[in-house]
Each structure stands twice: as structure tokens, then as C-alpha cells.
């Protein structure tokens, strides 16, 4: 059944326009007709709705509904249409993902890069406590918006579509707890821990901490920690080479920050930071005072009960797993060798001039940011903004096979969305369709349901 602008789905969501599409899904903006609330609705393509993908889709909704964090996109509703098409309704966000920030503005100032990753640590603390490992943290899955209370830059972690769920409560769906088989790799190789490249099945939360280090390295330097041209080469480099030195690419970075990032990227998982809270403690000396205050406020806010709806069933969420250890709130000792950039700027969450520009996957060679203007101007209220979704899977055999030549394949879902419906490594300039224009159809000849990304 085609879905067009103006259609009312489930007697409550009036469809507005297509805001993103990719190989396995599409995202529409809509308005709840009773509440007058703008939302993003993510659909799994019918042509690709296998039992495994449907299970992943449903688990993503459960996982996102389980995590008690203001830094994880909120799932409002989920289920299936009358014809069986699965959907997920999420909060609508306005802003840019960090992949777009890197592409358009270049590397971030030290404090702002660390502030962003501290917020990611907050989300990971709650996700890991809920038994969920994200497994696909990267700039395109970290969305910058503005906090409704003070307008500060606010990070939302997106796309739990390939998360590993360790909580039995979340996996009572007749499918194995882990639908990834041995020697299967899911994720984005440039940000994946070595153990995840070998097999995504057996990773734990420390793989996410590797990804935090890889992302932070790129936010500060504008380059990847491992120098490689493509995903296969990146996978081999992660497995066999040492990361580049952060301070060589960003001389203004404190040597202490380089030490933190280097520990994140240690191949021996037992020598990395062992929890998100431990990593956050190490990062705090390089964060702004504002970030520390906001994190304390978020800790208190997590104690409040929150109503989440997952898979169409409303339930009061379980209470948070408790605040972070008290010592986490104490500032660390000054780090020797700290060096700050001679100039500073603010993160530009949005920019009207860049509204319709696309984003290249994983920018690796971006020049230093322009510092000639205030980059925190509020986004225009009428502009649509986007984030995207990538589901990447690279299949590997044994380690010797990886070194000799990797046979890889990727499921890529790139979703352009002002909402956090999903994320990817590229944004597509999609224009608004007029009233009544078909946005999604069951026909395999239609561009939005062809089972592959639009060229």
C-alpha cells in the first residue's frame, strides 16, 4: 500500500514528507493529530522484512525504550501497520550529526569535543547497565541538537539497530539472544574494536569504549586514528597496526588527552577503560565547567520515572540502575602538558546556508575549522534537518583470511532526517513532496522500496 503526504496512519499520525531513505528503511516526518506533536516514523522496507531484520527492528525499539538516558533518542511507539509493515515512531530532532559537523566545519575545539563524548559516556553508562552494547558508535550516529531548557548543545545517540542485547527481558521473541553468528562482523570498521572485527558476537561494552576513542580522535584531529583508504584496509589496520598519535595531528591537544584516547584504542581489551564511568572520569579534566554541571543535572534527572512505549505496549520504565559512583563527580588532578588551541569557537548545531548540502561518508581530511563567526546561532525554525542510518556488515573468516583478503559486504541504510530516525555516514538532499505525492509504495519498481539505496 503506497503511503502519501497527507495520509493518516493508525488514525493518529498525519504523514508530511519523506526525510530519509536507505537500503533497508525509510523515514517520514509526521504529526500526531491529537497531540499536535511532530514525530519521525521509521519503516522497515517490506521487500527486506525477513524474520531476522524484523527481529532486529523490534529489538532496536525495545533497546532504545529500555535505556534511561536523555542522550538516547526517545521511542514513542512501535508496531506494524495493517499490512504487516513494521514501524517505529521517535521524537523529532532538529540539528546535525557529528559527521556533518566534521564535513562542514572541520575539527572541534578540545573542550567541545570532550563535552560531546562525555554525553556519549552518559548514554553508554545507562545502555551498558541495561545490558545493551551499541556496536556502531560513529560521528554519523551522534546527533547534535539543543537542550530545551538552556539551549546548550545536546548529544543524542542514535541507531541501536545492530546493538547486542544481553538482557533476557529484551529478547523474548522466539529468536536467539544474539542473531549475529560467529565470524560475522557488524558495524563500521573505522570505529570498531579489534574483537568486534573478528566477531561481533562476543563483544561487550568495552568495544563501545574503543569507538568513543576513535570518534574523539577524529573530532579533535579531523582524521581517523588508523590511516587506511577503505573499510577492508581499515579493518586490517585496526587488527595489526598502532593508531596514529593524536598530538602529532593536533599539536594543540593536551598530552593527557592523547593518553586517554590511546588507552581507549588499546587492542588488549583488559587494558582499556573497563566502564563508561571510568572513561568519563579520565575525560573530565578536559571538559568545560558547563559540561560537568550538565552531567550532574542529568544524573539527578535520571532518577525520575519515565514512560516509554515499546512495540505498542505502554509501561512505566524500570527505575534507573542508580547514580554513577560519587567519586565520578570529583574533578581529576591537573594533567601535565596541557595545551589549548590559541583560538576557540562554539559548535554550530545548524546553518541555514548548509541546509541542503550532503555529507561525505567518514570525512578523513578536513581542514581546521573556520573561526570567523559565532557557530552556535539557533537553527531556523522552518528548516528540516537530517540525520541518517547506516547498517554495515562486513563478513570475515579467520584472522589469516583477513590479512590475505577480506570478503566484505555492507547493508547500507542512509537516512536523511531532522529526526533521529536512524543514522548513517551520508546525508541526502531530499526535497519535500507535495500533498498527495507517493512517499512509499510496495511496488519493487518504486525508488523508495527497491531494496537498495537510491543512487
Secondary structure, DSSP 8 states (H G I E B T S, - for coil): --EETT-EETTTEEEEEEEEE-SSEEEEEEEETTTTEEEEEEEE-GGG--HHHHHHHHHHHHHHHH---TTB--EEEEEE-TTS-EEEEEE---SEEHHHHHHHH-S--HHHHHHHHHHHHHHHHHHHHTTEE-----GGGEEEEE-TTT--EEEEE---TT-EE--GGG--SSS-S----TTEEES-GGG--HHHHH-GGG--HHHHHHHHHHHHHHHHHSS-SS--SSHHHHHHHHHHS----HHHH-TTS-HHHHHHHHHHT-SSGGGS-SSHHHHHHHHGGGS-HHHHHHHHHHHHHTTS--EEEETTEEEE----S----GGGGS-----TT----SS--------GGGTT--B-TT---------SS-TT----TT----------EEE--SHHHHHH-------------SS-S---S-B-------TT-EEE-S-TTSGGGSSS---
